[in-house]
Amino acid sequence: LQYLSGFGNEHASEDPRCPGALPEGQNNPQVCPYGLYAEQLSGSAFTCPRSTNKRSWLYRILPSVCHKPFQPLKEGHLTHNWDEVEPDPNQLRWKPFEIPKASQNKMDFVSGLHTLCGAGEPRGRSGIAVHVFVCNTSMLDRCFYNSDGDFLIVPQQGKLLVTTEFGKLLVEPNEICVIQQGMRFSVEVFGESRGYVLEVYGAHFELPDLGPIGANGLANPRDFLVPVAWYEDRQVPGGYTVISKYQGKLFAAQQDFSPFNVVAWHGNYTPYKYNLDNFMVINAVAFDHADPSIFTVLTAKSTRPGVALADFVIFPPRWGVANNTFRPPCYHRNCMSEFMGLIRGHYEAKEEGFQPGGASLHSMMTPHGPDADCFEKASKAKLEPERVAEGTMAFMFESSFSMAVTKWGLKTSNRLDKNYYKCWEPLKSHFNPNCK
């Protein structure tokens, strides 16, 4: 697969089978090359400042308006009802989410979406949701688009071939992809697959400001990849299903052709992917433990300066060199909500219990930190330069929203680790008033 490079860039692409498919000098000619239809996809208000204005022009065989009326579709375990169960302020941890066997229950990306927690409301365009997906089969003659917000997809097991209106993305574990609001896509899998999804309403993901770090560091814009134009002119007499997530509900419409019929496109509103190995880590090199905000890959900003609807943060392999310092994460209470997942390896602060494909949630002001074993080892360790998190990739969805957990997350999934609190019970007092 080929890609275009650059975060938020103005790109232009046409399928090489139809050279000259992009109109020259204008967006909407009276007659488009090859008899195509021009269609604009807007990701921002028309009157947004130029720096935040998002739109792309698509040149397609038939416009996306050609479909039968939408009808309600059973949502399964996808929800934005945050009042299903009573609030729970406890530290929560989930064992790896189970992937059903295809022989027992065929499940594709959409039917395999399960909402774990979230807050806010899509109609008010302010909020987030965290989903997990477990699937064992590809989407066949089905596509999905989200009218409510953006999807940041984090595969944990199994690679995903994501076909979009803009082209194809191959997304493997340790990579992420972002499918922005309104973009139609279909997911092909190659066996049992699992991962995480961060959904944001009312904002798009952007690169964090670097401040005193300077012009370079963290996720560099050049490492974000955008697909090149690819189309199929395919009739589907049996019916192609277009699934819309609208105001938290699912709807399905039928049409008799593939929606991936975009021969050429140009603009700055696109899907994209990023390899987490390309992250340029910034870290403490003298003393103390820096805040995890230095590991932010993408942020969805709120209207309050410096406060995010959600940040996507990773904890990649790096060197630990701080002197006279307790090097793992500190004990902490936070005004933000912290959802963590593990793609591979062993997370440094909890090597037992927190497993790839599982998750944890530490809600607002709920204390958390290293387990007892980690504390004892790190307090006595010889402080030499060491590789931290080698072979590991953990991540965090951090949000200014106080997130509620769904009934599926607390009960139906049957993956909640009810013994999580016990990892801190062996902590003992080392206080000695006679020893400074």
Secondary structure as a PSIPRED ss2 file (coil, helix, strand):
# PSIPRED VFORMAT (PSIPRED V4.0)

   1 L C   1.000  0.000  0.000
   2 Q C   1.000  0.000  0.000
   3 Y E   0.000  0.000  1.000
   4 L E   0.000  0.000  1.000
   5 S E   0.000  0.000  1.000
   6 G C   1.000  0.000  0.000
   7 F C   1.000  0.000  0.000
   8 G C   1.000  0.000  0.000
   9 N C   1.000  0.000  0.000
  10 E C   1.000  0.000  0.000
  11 H E   0.000  0.000  1.000
  12 A E   0.000  0.000  1.000
  13 S E   0.000  0.000  1.000
  14 E E   0.000  0.000  1.000
  15 D C   1.000  0.000  0.000
  16 P C   1.000  0.000  0.000
  17 R C   1.000  0.000  0.000
  18 C C   1.000  0.000  0.000
  19 P C   1.000  0.000  0.000
  20 G C   1.000  0.000  0.000
  21 A C   1.000  0.000  0.000
  22 L C   1.000  0.000  0.000
  23 P C   1.000  0.000  0.000
  24 E C   1.000  0.000  0.000
  25 G C   1.000  0.000  0.000
  26 Q C   1.000  0.000  0.000
  27 N C   1.000  0.000  0.000
  28 N C   1.000  0.000  0.000
  29 P C   1.000  0.000  0.000
  30 Q C   1.000  0.000  0.000
  31 V C   1.000  0.000  0.000
  32 C C   1.000  0.000  0.000
  33 P H   0.000  1.000  0.000
  34 Y H   0.000  1.000  0.000
  35 G H   0.000  1.000  0.000
  36 L C   1.000  0.000  0.000
  37 Y E   0.000  0.000  1.000
  38 A E   0.000  0.000  1.000
  39 E E   0.000  0.000  1.000
  40 Q E   0.000  0.000  1.000
  41 L E   0.000  0.000  1.000
  42 S E   0.000  0.000  1.000
  43 G C   1.000  0.000  0.000
  44 S C   1.000  0.000  0.000
  45 A C   1.000  0.000  0.000
  46 F C   1.000  0.000  0.000
  47 T C   1.000  0.000  0.000
  48 C C   1.000  0.000  0.000
  49 P C   1.000  0.000  0.000
  50 R H   0.000  1.000  0.000
  51 S H   0.000  1.000  0.000
  52 T H   0.000  1.000  0.000
  53 N C   1.000  0.000  0.000
  54 K C   1.000  0.000  0.000
  55 R E   0.000  0.000  1.000
  56 S E   0.000  0.000  1.000
  57 W E   0.000  0.000  1.000
  58 L E   0.000  0.000  1.000
  59 Y E   0.000  0.000  1.000
  60 R E   0.000  0.000  1.000
  61 I C   1.000  0.000  0.000
  62 L C   1.000  0.000  0.000
  63 P C   1.000  0.000  0.000
  64 S C   1.000  0.000  0.000
  65 V C   1.000  0.000  0.000
  66 C C   1.000  0.000  0.000
  67 H C   1.000  0.000  0.000
  68 K C   1.000  0.000  0.000
  69 P C   1.000  0.000  0.000
  70 F C   1.000  0.000  0.000
  71 Q E   0.000  0.000  1.000
  72 P E   0.000  0.000  1.000
  73 L E   0.000  0.000  1.000
  74 K C   1.000  0.000  0.000
  75 E C   1.000  0.000  0.000
  76 G C   1.000  0.000  0.000
  77 H E   0.000  0.000  1.000
  78 L C   1.000  0.000  0.000
  79 T C   1.000  0.000  0.000
  80 H C   1.000  0.000  0.000
  81 N C   1.000  0.000  0.000
  82 W C   1.000  0.000  0.000
  83 D C   1.000  0.000  0.000
  84 E C   1.000  0.000  0.000
  85 V C   1.000  0.000  0.000
  86 E C   1.000  0.000  0.000
  87 P C   1.000  0.000  0.000
  88 D C   1.000  0.000  0.000
  89 P C   1.000  0.000  0.000
  90 N C   1.000  0.000  0.000
  91 Q C   1.000  0.000  0.000
  92 L E   0.000  0.000  1.000
  93 R E   0.000  0.000  1.000
  94 W E   0.000  0.000  1.000
  95 K C   1.000  0.000  0.000
  96 P C   1.000  0.000  0.000
  97 F C   1.000  0.000  0.000
  98 E C   1.000  0.000  0.000
  99 I C   1.000  0.000  0.000
 100 P C   1.000  0.000  0.000
 101 K C   1.000  0.000  0.000
 102 A C   1.000  0.000  0.000
 103 S C   1.000  0.000  0.000
 104 Q C   1.000  0.000  0.000
 105 N C   1.000  0.000  0.000
 106 K C   1.000  0.000  0.000
 107 M C   1.000  0.000  0.000
 108 D C   1.000  0.000  0.000
 109 F C   1.000  0.000  0.000
 110 V C   1.000  0.000  0.000
 111 S C   1.000  0.000  0.000
 112 G C   1.000  0.000  0.000
 113 L E   0.000  0.000  1.000
 114 H E   0.000  0.000  1.000
 115 T E   0.000  0.000  1.000
 116 L E   0.000  0.000  1.000
 117 C E   0.000  0.000  1.000
 118 G E   0.000  0.000  1.000
 119 A E   0.000  0.000  1.000
 120 G E   0.000  0.000  1.000
 121 E E   0.000  0.000  1.000
 122 P H   0.000  1.000  0.000
 123 R H   0.000  1.000  0.000
 124 G H   0.000  1.000  0.000
 125 R C   1.000  0.000  0.000
 126 S E   0.000  0.000  1.000
 127 G E   0.000  0.000  1.000
 128 I E   0.000  0.000  1.000
 129 A E   0.000  0.000  1.000
 130 V E   0.000  0.000  1.000
 131 H E   0.000  0.000  1.000
 132 V E   0.000  0.000  1.000
 133 F E   0.000  0.000  1.000
 134 V E   0.000  0.000  1.000
 135 C E   0.000  0.000  1.000
 136 N C   1.000  0.000  0.000
 137 T C   1.000  0.000  0.000
 138 S C   1.000  0.000  0.000
 139 M C   1.000  0.000  0.000
 140 L C   1.000  0.000  0.000
 141 D C   1.000  0.000  0.000
 142 R E   0.000  0.000  1.000
 143 C E   0.000  0.000  1.000
 144 F E   0.000  0.000  1.000
 145 Y E   0.000  0.000  1.000
 146 N E   0.000  0.000  1.000
 147 S C   1.000  0.000  0.000
 148 D C   1.000  0.000  0.000
 149 G C   1.000  0.000  0.000
 150 D E   0.000  0.000  1.000
 151 F E   0.000  0.000  1.000
 152 L E   0.000  0.000  1.000
 153 I E   0.000  0.000  1.000
 154 V E   0.000  0.000  1.000
 155 P E   0.000  0.000  1.000
 156 Q E   0.000  0.000  1.000
 157 Q E   0.000  0.000  1.000
 158 G C   1.000  0.000  0.000
 159 K C   1.000  0.000  0.000
 160 L E   0.000  0.000  1.000
 161 L E   0.000  0.000  1.000
 162 V E   0.000  0.000  1.000
 163 T E   0.000  0.000  1.000
 164 T E   0.000  0.000  1.000
 165 E C   1.000  0.000  0.000
 166 F C   1.000  0.000  0.000
 167 G E   0.000  0.000  1.000
 168 K E   0.000  0.000  1.000
 169 L E   0.000  0.000  1.000
 170 L E   0.000  0.000  1.000
 171 V E   0.000  0.000  1.000
 172 E C   1.000  0.000  0.000
 173 P C   1.000  0.000  0.000
 174 N C   1.000  0.000  0.000
 175 E E   0.000  0.000  1.000
 176 I E   0.000  0.000  1.000
 177 C E   0.000  0.000  1.000
 178 V E   0.000  0.000  1.000
 179 I E   0.000  0.000  1.000
 180 Q C   1.000  0.000  0.000
 181 Q C   1.000  0.000  0.000
 182 G C   1.000  0.000  0.000
 183 M C   1.000  0.000  0.000
 184 R C   1.000  0.000  0.000
 185 F E   0.000  0.000  1.000
 186 S E   0.000  0.000  1.000
 187 V E   0.000  0.000  1.000
 188 E E   0.000  0.000  1.000
 189 V E   0.000  0.000  1.000
 190 F C   1.000  0.000  0.000
 191 G C   1.000  0.000  0.000
 192 E C   1.000  0.000  0.000
 193 S E   0.000  0.000  1.000
 194 R E   0.000  0.000  1.000
 195 G E   0.000  0.000  1.000
 196 Y E   0.000  0.000  1.000
 197 V E   0.000  0.000  1.000
 198 L E   0.000  0.000  1.000
 199 E E   0.000  0.000  1.000
 200 V E   0.000  0.000  1.000
 201 Y E   0.000  0.000  1.000
 202 G C   1.000  0.000  0.000
 203 A C   1.000  0.000  0.000
 204 H C   1.000  0.000  0.000
 205 F C   1.000  0.000  0.000
 206 E E   0.000  0.000  1.000
 207 L C   1.000  0.000  0.000
 208 P C   1.000  0.000  0.000
 209 D C   1.000  0.000  0.000
 210 L C   1.000  0.000  0.000
 211 G H   0.000  1.000  0.000
 212 P H   0.000  1.000  0.000
 213 I H   0.000  1.000  0.000
 214 G C   1.000  0.000  0.000
 215 A C   1.000  0.000  0.000
 216 N C   1.000  0.000  0.000
 217 G C   1.000  0.000  0.000
 218 L E   0.000  0.000  1.000
 219 A C   1.000  0.000  0.000
 220 N C   1.000  0.000  0.000
 221 P H   0.000  1.000  0.000
 222 R H   0.000  1.000  0.000
 223 D H   0.000  1.000  0.000
 224 F C   1.000  0.000  0.000
 225 L E   0.000  0.000  1.000
 226 V E   0.000  0.000  1.000
 227 P E   0.000  0.000  1.000
 228 V C   1.000  0.000  0.000
 229 A C   1.000  0.000  0.000
 230 W C   1.000  0.000  0.000
 231 Y C   1.000  0.000  0.000
 232 E C   1.000  0.000  0.000
 233 D C   1.000  0.000  0.000
 234 R C   1.000  0.000  0.000
 235 Q E   0.000  0.000  1.000
 236 V E   0.000  0.000  1.000
 237 P E   0.000  0.000  1.000
 238 G E   0.000  0.000  1.000
 239 G E   0.000  0.000  1.000
 240 Y E   0.000  0.000  1.000
 241 T E   0.000  0.000  1.000
 242 V E   0.000  0.000  1.000
 243 I E   0.000  0.000  1.000
 244 S E   0.000  0.000  1.000
 245 K E   0.000  0.000  1.000
 246 Y E   0.000  0.000  1.000
 247 Q C   1.000  0.000  0.000
 248 G C   1.000  0.000  0.000
 249 K E   0.000  0.000  1.000
 250 L E   0.000  0.000  1.000
 251 F E   0.000  0.000  1.000
 252 A E   0.000  0.000  1.000
 253 A E   0.000  0.000  1.000
 254 Q E   0.000  0.000  1.000
 255 Q E   0.000  0.000  1.000
 256 D E   0.000  0.000  1.000
 257 F E   0.000  0.000  1.000
 258 S C   1.000  0.000  0.000
 259 P C   1.000  0.000  0.000
 260 F C   1.000  0.000  0.000
 261 N C   1.000  0.000  0.000
 262 V E   0.000  0.000  1.000
 263 V E   0.000  0.000  1.000
 264 A E   0.000  0.000  1.000
 265 W E   0.000  0.000  1.000
 266 H E   0.000  0.000  1.000
 267 G E   0.000  0.000  1.000
 268 N C   1.000  0.000  0.000
 269 Y C   1.000  0.000  0.000
 270 T C   1.000  0.000  0.000
 271 P C   1.000  0.000  0.000
 272 Y E   0.000  0.000  1.000
 273 K E   0.000  0.000  1.000
 274 Y E   0.000  0.000  1.000
 275 N E   0.000  0.000  1.000
 276 L H   0.000  1.000  0.000
 277 D H   0.000  1.000  0.000
 278 N H   0.000  1.000  0.000
 279 F C   1.000  0.000  0.000
 280 M E   0.000  0.000  1.000
 281 V C   1.000  0.000  0.000
 282 I C   1.000  0.000  0.000
 283 N C   1.000  0.000  0.000
 284 A C   1.000  0.000  0.000
 285 V C   1.000  0.000  0.000
 286 A C   1.000  0.000  0.000
 287 F C   1.000  0.000  0.000
 288 D C   1.000  0.000  0.000
 289 H C   1.000  0.000  0.000
 290 A C   1.000  0.000  0.000
 291 D C   1.000  0.000  0.000
 292 P H   0.000  1.000  0.000
 293 S H   0.000  1.000  0.000
 294 I H   0.000  1.000  0.000
 295 F H   0.000  1.000  0.000
 296 T E   0.000  0.000  1.000
 297 V E   0.000  0.000  1.000
 298 L E   0.000  0.000  1.000
 299 T E   0.000  0.000  1.000
 300 A E   0.000  0.000  1.000
 301 K E   0.000  0.000  1.000
 302 S C   1.000  0.000  0.000
 303 T C   1.000  0.000  0.000
 304 R C   1.000  0.000  0.000
 305 P C   1.000  0.000  0.000
 306 G C   1.000  0.000  0.000
 307 V C   1.000  0.000  0.000
 308 A E   0.000  0.000  1.000
 309 L E   0.000  0.000  1.000
 310 A E   0.000  0.000  1.000
 311 D E   0.000  0.000  1.000
 312 F E   0.000  0.000  1.000
 313 V E   0.000  0.000  1.000
 314 I E   0.000  0.000  1.000
 315 F E   0.000  0.000  1.000
 316 P C   1.000  0.000  0.000
 317 P C   1.000  0.000  0.000
 318 R E   0.000  0.000  1.000
 319 W E   0.000  0.000  1.000
 320 G E   0.000  0.000  1.000
 321 V C   1.000  0.000  0.000
 322 A C   1.000  0.000  0.000
 323 N C   1.000  0.000  0.000
 324 N C   1.000  0.000  0.000
 325 T C   1.000  0.000  0.000
 326 F C   1.000  0.000  0.000
 327 R C   1.000  0.000  0.000
 328 P C   1.000  0.000  0.000
 329 P C   1.000  0.000  0.000
 330 C C   1.000  0.000  0.000
 331 Y C   1.000  0.000  0.000
 332 H E   0.000  0.000  1.000
 333 R C   1.000  0.000  0.000
 334 N C   1.000  0.000  0.000
 335 C C   1.000  0.000  0.000
 336 M C   1.000  0.000  0.000
 337 S E   0.000  0.000  1.000
 338 E E   0.000  0.000  1.000
 339 F E   0.000  0.000  1.000
 340 M E   0.000  0.000  1.000
 341 G E   0.000  0.000  1.000
 342 L E   0.000  0.000  1.000
 343 I E   0.000  0.000  1.000
 344 R E   0.000  0.000  1.000
 345 G C   1.000  0.000  0.000
 346 H C   1.000  0.000  0.000
 347 Y C   1.000  0.000  0.000
 348 E C   1.000  0.000  0.000
 349 A C   1.000  0.000  0.000
 350 K C   1.000  0.000  0.000
 351 E C   1.000  0.000  0.000
 352 E C   1.000  0.000  0.000
 353 G C   1.000  0.000  0.000
 354 F C   1.000  0.000  0.000
 355 Q C   1.000  0.000  0.000
 356 P C   1.000  0.000  0.000
 357 G C   1.000  0.000  0.000
 358 G C   1.000  0.000  0.000
 359 A E   0.000  0.000  1.000
 360 S E   0.000  0.000  1.000
 361 L E   0.000  0.000  1.000
 362 H E   0.000  0.000  1.000
 363 S C   1.000  0.000  0.000
 364 M C   1.000  0.000  0.000
 365 M C   1.000  0.000  0.000
 366 T C   1.000  0.000  0.000
 367 P C   1.000  0.000  0.000
 368 H E   0.000  0.000  1.000
 369 G C   1.000  0.000  0.000
 370 P C   1.000  0.000  0.000
 371 D C   1.000  0.000  0.000
 372 A H   0.000  1.000  0.000
 373 D H   0.000  1.000  0.000
 374 C H   0.000  1.000  0.000
 375 F H   0.000  1.000  0.000
 376 E H   0.000  1.000  0.000
 377 K H   0.000  1.000  0.000
 378 A H   0.000  1.000  0.000
 379 S H   0.000  1.000  0.000
 380 K H   0.000  1.000  0.000
 381 A C   1.000  0.000  0.000
 382 K C   1.000  0.000  0.000
 383 L C   1.000  0.000  0.000
 384 E C   1.000  0.000  0.000
 385 P C   1.000  0.000  0.000
 386 E E   0.000  0.000  1.000
 387 R E   0.000  0.000  1.000
 388 V E   0.000  0.000  1.000
 389 A C   1.000  0.000  0.000
 390 E C   1.000  0.000  0.000
 391 G C   1.000  0.000  0.000
 392 T C   1.000  0.000  0.000
 393 M E   0.000  0.000  1.000
 394 A E   0.000  0.000  1.000
 395 F E   0.000  0.000  1.000
 396 M E   0.000  0.000  1.000
 397 F E   0.000  0.000  1.000
 398 E E   0.000  0.000  1.000
 399 S E   0.000  0.000  1.000
 400 S C   1.000  0.000  0.000
 401 F C   1.000  0.000  0.000
 402 S C   1.000  0.000  0.000
 403 M C   1.000  0.000  0.000
 404 A E   0.000  0.000  1.000
 405 V E   0.000  0.000  1.000
 406 T C   1.000  0.000  0.000
 407 K H   0.000  1.000  0.000
 408 W H   0.000  1.000  0.000
 409 G H   0.000  1.000  0.000
 410 L H   0.000  1.000  0.000
 411 K H   0.000  1.000  0.000
 412 T H   0.000  1.000  0.000
 413 S C   1.000  0.000  0.000
 414 N C   1.000  0.000  0.000
 415 R C   1.000  0.000  0.000
 416 L E   0.000  0.000  1.000
 417 D C   1.000  0.000  0.000
 418 K C   1.000  0.000  0.000
 419 N C   1.000  0.000  0.000
 420 Y H   0.000  1.000  0.000
 421 Y H   0.000  1.000  0.000
 422 K H   0.000  1.000  0.000
 423 C H   0.000  1.000  0.000
 424 W H   0.000  1.000  0.000
 425 E C   1.000  0.000  0.000
 426 P C   1.000  0.000  0.000
 427 L C   1.000  0.000  0.000
 428 K C   1.000  0.000  0.000
 429 S C   1.000  0.000  0.000
 430 H C   1.000  0.000  0.000
 431 F C   1.000  0.000  0.000
 432 N C   1.000  0.000  0.000
 433 P C   1.000  0.000  0.000
 434 N C   1.000  0.000  0.000
 435 C C   1.000  0.000  0.000
 436 K C   1.000  0.000  0.000
